[in-house]
């Protein structure tokens, strides 16, 4: 009897699952029904909206149900920032000295050097080197101390291990107002073909960082990306990078990026290294503090435009840049010091002014690297419609990955008619898959598509999403 009961329960569950899949399939175009049935997803697992721009809504499933959008949340952050701050917005990092500062004949600056951080999301090591070089060009060589002013942001640092216990991975980087190189160190593997070995080099060469283990050298023809692992961990006062794996010498030099230190420590190590390379000296050290209101500007560095910055965020799905962008929006729209909560408030205010329905939305950090962020498919489709009708539409659309061409979509839809026909943002988390953006049909009509799947079988949505994009591109 127990066996019969269990079998009956299993059959009932399968029937409910099948009926749910069939119910959705019946509401889909014939070309998509089999692709949907193959997912075996239930009605409650998915929210889907497809609409013609300037025309009817073609498909609608659970449009008002809030779901975790994963990295599709970056579309909200980047559009709110683009429309709220403008495409030409730039971040300016300033180097200042106290009023009446003096540089003696030996190149010594009297008093501290102040670095006023702006929250630049993508200052590179090369750009920071050029900024420090401006000091040397002005005759400054010897510094007593450096004071870093991060007051544009509040207490925004996070534990990189908190999300998934992979605290050395760059996607978990903590936001910081004075971030250089995204806070990640580069581990370069240089081939020694004579000694048949790989020589690892850490850039920047941070104190207390040591590489242990070995990557085996192979004489094989390069098979593609090297199969190498690098795990950073703290042992006492040291940071050890444990490396392992095999790499073919014919592949040539390659790099792996890891988070080795908290952002302020990483910045200090980089500053000391670059300043020493430029022939400079530092007597006391580096500390946090506030730049004087009447400080005198010595040198500065302006970032790329916001329009250029969001291309990096959306195409490459960069988490820490999205976090910093949301904080920037808060600082400019609400005030300083900025916090993620203020950033969410500022973003929602910008969207509500555009008539976007944000009911049920929750923005935690703006990157999508969150278990609590929520969007609705209908509300997001409304935002994409508002963006399309905006004069800023070209800047926003060009920030999205092109199907089969670049960004996170470069390996999808490469071999069929949909290649190059869609600008999309992907989202991937455990138990969450998402896809949203614009598709150009063969007729010249354009479509908005939003697909959000949550639950244990969320990964099964991908073949259906690809079929959906193909179908729209062929219309």
C-alpha positions in Angstrom: 0.0 0.0 0.0 2.8 2.4 0.9 4.5 1.6 -2.4 1.2 2.3 -4.3 0.8 5.5 -2.4 4.3 6.7 -3.2 3.9 5.8 -6.9 0.5 7.6 -7.0 2.0 10.7 -5.4 4.9 10.7 -7.9 2.5 10.3 -10.8 0.3 13.1 -9.5 3.3 15.4 -9.2 4.4 14.6 -12.7 0.9 15.2 -13.9 0.8 18.7 -12.3 4.2 19.5 -13.7 3.1 18.3 -17.2 -0.2 20.2 -17.0 1.6 23.4 -15.9 4.0 23.1 -18.8 1.2 22.4 -21.3 -0.8 25.3 -20.0 2.0 27.7 -20.8 2.8 26.0 -24.1 -0.8 26.5 -25.2 -0.3 30.2 -24.8 2.9 30.3 -26.8 3.3 30.5 -30.6 3.6 27.0 -32.2 7.2 27.5 -32.9 8.0 27.8 -29.2 5.7 25.2 -27.7 8.1 22.2 -27.9 11.0 24.3 -26.6 9.0 25.2 -23.6 7.7 21.7 -22.9 11.4 20.5 -23.0 12.2 22.7 -20.0 9.7 20.9 -17.7 9.4 24.1 -15.8 6.2 24.9 -13.9 4.1 28.0 -14.5 5.1 29.5 -11.1 8.9 29.2 -12.0 8.9 31.7 -14.8 7.9 35.3 -15.6 8.0 36.2 -19.3 7.1 39.3 -21.2 7.5 39.8 -25.0 6.2 42.9 -26.7 6.6 44.7 -29.9 7.9 48.2 -29.5 5.1 50.5 -30.3 2.8 47.5 -30.7 1.0 44.7 -28.8 2.3 42.5 -26.0 2.8 39.1 -27.7 3.5 36.9 -24.6 2.8 37.5 -20.9 3.4 35.0 -18.1 3.4 36.2 -14.4 4.4 39.7 -15.4 3.8 41.2 -11.9 5.5 38.5 -9.8 8.7 39.7 -8.2 11.7 37.5 -9.0 15.5 37.5 -8.5 16.9 38.9 -11.7 20.5 38.0 -11.0 22.8 40.3 -13.1 19.9 41.6 -15.2 19.6 44.0 -12.2 22.6 45.9 -13.8 20.2 47.1 -16.5 18.3 49.0 -13.8 21.4 50.5 -12.3 23.0 51.5 -15.5 19.8 53.0 -17.0 18.9 54.9 -13.8 22.5 56.3 -13.7 22.6 57.1 -17.4 19.3 59.0 -17.4 19.8 60.5 -13.9 23.4 61.7 -14.4 23.8 62.0 -18.2 26.1 60.2 -20.6 29.0 62.7 -20.2 29.2 62.4 -16.4 32.8 61.7 -15.3 34.5 60.9 -12.0 37.4 63.2 -11.0 40.1 62.0 -8.6 42.0 64.9 -7.1 45.4 65.3 -5.4 45.5 68.2 -3.0 47.8 69.9 -0.5 47.1 72.2 2.3 46.6 75.9 1.6 49.9 77.7 1.0 51.7 74.4 0.4 55.4 74.5 -0.3 57.8 72.2 -2.2 61.5 72.7 -1.3 64.5 72.3 -3.5 64.8 68.6 -2.6 61.2 68.0 -3.9 59.7 67.6 -0.4 56.0 68.6 0.0 55.3 70.3 3.3 52.3 68.7 5.0 50.3 65.7 3.8 49.3 64.9 0.2 45.5 64.5 0.2 43.8 62.1 -2.3 40.1 63.0 -2.7 38.4 59.9 -4.0 35.5 60.2 -6.4 34.3 56.6 -6.6 35.7 56.1 -10.1 34.5 52.6 -11.0 37.3 51.8 -13.3 40.5 53.6 -12.6 43.2 51.4 -14.0 46.7 50.9 -12.6 48.1 52.7 -15.7 45.8 55.7 -15.1 46.8 55.9 -11.5 50.5 55.8 -12.5 49.9 58.8 -14.8 48.2 60.7 -12.0 51.2 60.1 -9.7 53.5 61.1 -12.5 51.8 64.5 -12.5 53.2 65.0 -9.0 56.7 64.2 -10.2 56.3 66.6 -13.1 55.5 69.3 -10.6 58.7 68.7 -8.7 57.3 66.7 -5.9 59.4 63.7 -4.9 59.3 63.3 -1.1 56.0 62.9 0.8 55.6 62.9 4.6 52.2 61.1 4.6 49.2 60.5 2.3 45.6 61.0 3.5 42.9 59.3 1.5 39.5 60.9 1.6 36.8 58.4 0.9 34.0 60.5 2.4 31.9 60.5 -0.8 30.7 57.0 0.3 29.7 55.9 3.8 30.6 52.5 5.3 30.1 50.4 2.2 32.8 47.8 2.5 31.5 44.2 2.4 33.1 40.8 3.3 34.0 39.2 -0.1 33.4 35.8 1.4 29.9 36.6 2.4 28.0 35.7 -0.8 29.5 32.3 -1.7 32.6 31.8 0.4 34.8 32.6 -2.7 36.4 35.8 -1.3 39.4 35.7 -3.6 37.3 35.9 -6.8 37.1 39.3 -8.5 33.3 39.2 -8.9 33.1 39.4 -5.1 35.1 42.6 -4.8 34.0 45.1 -2.2 33.1 48.6 -3.4 35.4 51.4 -2.4 35.6 55.1 -3.2 39.3 54.8 -4.0 39.4 51.7 -6.1 42.3 51.0 -8.6 42.2 48.0 -10.9 39.0 46.8 -9.4 40.9 45.9 -6.3 42.3 42.8 -7.9 45.9 41.7 -8.3 47.2 40.1 -11.5 49.0 36.8 -11.3 51.1 36.6 -14.5 52.5 33.2 -15.6 55.6 33.7 -17.9 56.9 30.7 -19.8 60.5 29.7 -19.3 61.0 27.5 -22.4 64.6 26.7 -21.6 63.9 25.6 -18.0 60.5 24.2 -19.1 58.6 25.8 -16.3 56.2 28.7 -15.5 57.4 31.7 -13.6 54.6 33.4 -11.6 54.7 37.2 -11.0 52.3 39.1 -8.8 51.3 42.6 -10.0 51.4 44.8 -8.1 54.0 43.1 -5.9 52.2 43.4 -2.6 54.2 42.8 0.7 53.4 39.6 2.4 52.1 37.8 -0.7 53.7 34.6 -1.8 52.9 32.1 -4.5 53.1 28.4 -3.5 52.7 25.3 -5.6 53.6 24.9 -9.2 51.9 24.9 -12.6 53.3 22.0 -14.8 54.8 22.9 -18.1 53.6 21.0 -21.2 55.0 20.7 -24.7 51.6 20.1 -26.2 50.0 22.2 -28.9 48.0 24.9 -27.1 44.5 23.4 -26.5 43.0 26.8 -25.5 42.7 28.4 -22.1 45.2 26.9 -19.6 43.7 24.5 -17.0 45.2 26.3 -14.0 43.8 27.0 -10.5 44.8 29.7 -8.1 43.4 29.9 -4.6 44.3 32.8 -2.2 44.2 32.3 1.5 45.4 34.0 4.6 48.0 32.2 6.8 49.0 34.2 9.7 50.2 37.6 8.4 50.8 36.2 4.9 48.7 35.8 1.8 49.4 32.6 0.0 48.4 31.9 -3.6 48.2 28.2 -4.1 48.6 27.4 -7.8 48.2 24.0 -9.5 47.4 22.6 -13.0 49.0 22.3 -16.4 49.6 24.8 -19.1 51.2 24.3 -22.6 54.2 26.5 -23.2 52.9 27.1 -26.8 50.0 29.1 -25.3 52.3 31.8 -24.1 52.0 34.1 -21.2 48.6 34.3 -19.4 47.1 35.9 -16.4 44.7 35.1 -13.5 43.1 37.8 -11.3 42.5 37.4 -7.6 41.5 39.5 -4.6 44.3 39.3 -2.1 43.7 42.2 0.3 40.9 44.5 1.4 40.5 47.5 -1.0 42.3 50.0 1.3 45.2 47.7 1.8 45.4 46.9 -1.9 45.4 50.6 -2.7 48.1 51.3 -0.2 50.3 48.5 -1.7 49.8 49.8 -5.2 50.5 53.4 -4.2 53.7 52.5 -2.5 54.8 50.4 -5.4 54.0 52.9 -8.1 55.4 55.9 -6.2 58.7 54.0 -5.6 58.9 53.2 -9.3 58.6 56.9 -10.0 61.5 57.7 -7.7 59.3 59.0 -4.9 59.7 58.5 -1.1 57.1 58.3 1.6 58.0 58.9 5.2 55.1 58.2 7.5 52.6 56.2 5.5 49.0 56.2 4.3 45.9 56.8 6.4 42.2 57.6 6.0 41.1 61.1 6.6 39.4 64.2 5.2 40.8 66.6 2.7 40.7 70.2 3.9 37.9 72.3 2.4 40.4 75.0 1.3 43.0 72.5 0.0 44.9 73.5 -3.1 44.5 71.3 -6.2 47.8 69.9 -7.5 46.7 67.3 -10.1 43.7 65.4 -11.1 42.5 62.5 -13.2 39.1 62.4 -15.0 37.5 59.0 -15.8 35.9 57.8 -19.0 32.4 59.0 -19.6 29.5 57.3 -17.9 28.3 56.2 -21.4 31.6 54.3 -21.9 31.6 53.0 -18.3 28.2 51.3 -18.6 29.4 49.3 -21.6 31.9 47.6 -19.4 29.3 47.0 -16.7 26.7 45.5 -18.9 28.7 43.7 -21.6 31.1 42.1 -19.0 28.6 42.0 -16.2 31.0 43.6 -13.7 29.6 43.5 -10.2 31.8 45.9 -8.3 31.5 48.6 -11.0 27.7 48.3 -10.8 27.8 48.7 -7.0 30.0 51.8 -7.2 27.7 53.3 -9.9 24.7 52.9 -7.7 26.6 54.6 -4.9 27.6 57.4 -7.2 23.9 57.9 -8.2 23.1 58.2 -4.4 25.9 60.7 -3.8 24.8 63.0 -6.7 21.0 62.7 -6.2 20.6 62.4 -2.4 23.8 63.4 -0.9 27.0 62.3 0.8 28.0 59.9 2.3 26.3 57.5 -0.1 25.0 54.1 0.9 23.4 51.3 -1.1 20.1 52.1 0.5 20.3 55.7 -0.7 21.4 54.3 -4.1 18.2 52.2 -4.3 16.1 55.2 -3.3 17.7 57.4 -6.0 17.4 54.7 -8.7 13.7 54.1 -8.0 13.0 57.8 -7.9 14.5 58.3 -11.4 12.5 55.4 -12.8 9.3 56.5 -11.2 9.6 59.9 -12.8 9.7 58.1 -16.1 6.5 56.3 -15.3 8.1 52.9 -14.7 6.1 50.5 -12.5 8.5 49.5 -9.8 6.0 47.9 -7.5 7.5 44.8 -5.9 11.1 45.7 -6.8 13.9 45.5 -4.3 17.4 46.9 -5.0 20.0 45.8 -2.5 23.3 46.7 -4.2 22.5 47.2 -7.9 24.7 44.4 -9.2 22.4 41.4 -9.0 24.9 39.6 -6.8 22.2 39.2 -4.2 19.7 36.7 -2.9 17.2 39.4 -2.1 17.0 41.7 -5.1 13.7 41.5 -7.0 12.2 42.8 -10.3 9.0 42.1 -12.1 9.1 41.2 -15.8 6.3 43.6 -16.6 8.0 46.5 -14.7 11.4 45.8 -16.4 9.7 45.6 -19.8 8.2 49.0 -19.0 11.7 50.4 -18.2 13.1 49.0 -21.4 10.3 50.7 -23.3 11.0 54.0 -21.6 14.7 53.7 -22.4 13.9 53.0 -26.1 11.8 56.1 -26.3 14.5 58.3 -24.6 17.1 60.4 -26.5 19.6 58.3 -24.6 18.5 55.1 -26.2 21.6 54.6 -28.4 24.0 54.9 -25.4 22.0 52.4 -23.4 21.4 49.8 -26.1 25.0 49.9 -27.1 26.0 48.9 -23.6 24.3 45.6 -23.9 25.9 42.4 -25.2 25.3 41.6 -28.9 24.0 38.0 -29.4 26.8 35.8 -30.8 29.2 38.7 -31.0 30.5 40.1 -27.6 30.2 40.3 -23.9 28.3 37.6 -22.0 26.4 36.7 -25.2 29.4 36.1 -27.4 29.1 32.3 -27.2 25.3 32.1 -27.6 23.4 32.2 -30.9 26.7 32.4 -32.9 25.8 30.0 -35.6 22.2 31.0 -36.7 20.1 33.9 -38.0 19.9 35.5 -34.5 23.6 36.4 -34.5 23.9 40.1 -34.2 20.2 40.7 -34.1 19.7 41.2 -30.3 21.2 43.4 -27.6 20.8 41.6 -24.3 21.7 41.3 -20.7 22.1 37.9 -19.1 21.8 36.9 -15.4 23.1 33.8 -13.7 22.9 32.8 -10.1 22.2 29.5 -8.3 18.5 28.9 -8.8 18.1 32.1 -11.0 18.4 32.7 -14.7 17.5 35.8 -16.5 17.6 37.4 -20.0 16.3 40.8 -21.1 16.8 43.3 -23.9 15.9 44.1 -27.4 15.6 42.0 -30.6 15.5 43.2 -34.2 13.1 41.1 -36.3 13.6 40.3 -40.0 10.7 42.6 -40.8 12.5 45.5 -39.2 10.2 45.5 -36.2 11.9 45.6 -32.8 10.8 43.6 -29.7 11.4 43.9 -25.9 12.0 40.5 -24.2 12.2 39.8 -20.5 12.6 36.3 -19.2 13.1 35.6 -15.4 13.3 32.0 -14.1 13.7 31.1 -10.4 13.9 27.7 -8.7 15.9 24.5 -8.7 15.3 24.0 -12.5 16.0 27.6 -13.5 18.9 26.5 -15.6 16.5 24.6 -17.9 15.2 27.9 -19.3 18.3 28.7 -21.4 17.4 26.6 -24.5 13.9 28.1 -24.5 15.3 31.6 -24.2 17.6 31.0 -27.2 14.6 29.6 -29.2 12.6 32.7 -28.2 15.3 35.1 -29.5 15.6 33.1 -32.7 11.8 33.3 -33.2 11.7 37.0 -32.7 14.7 37.6 -35.0 12.9 35.6 -37.7 9.7 37.6 -37.5 
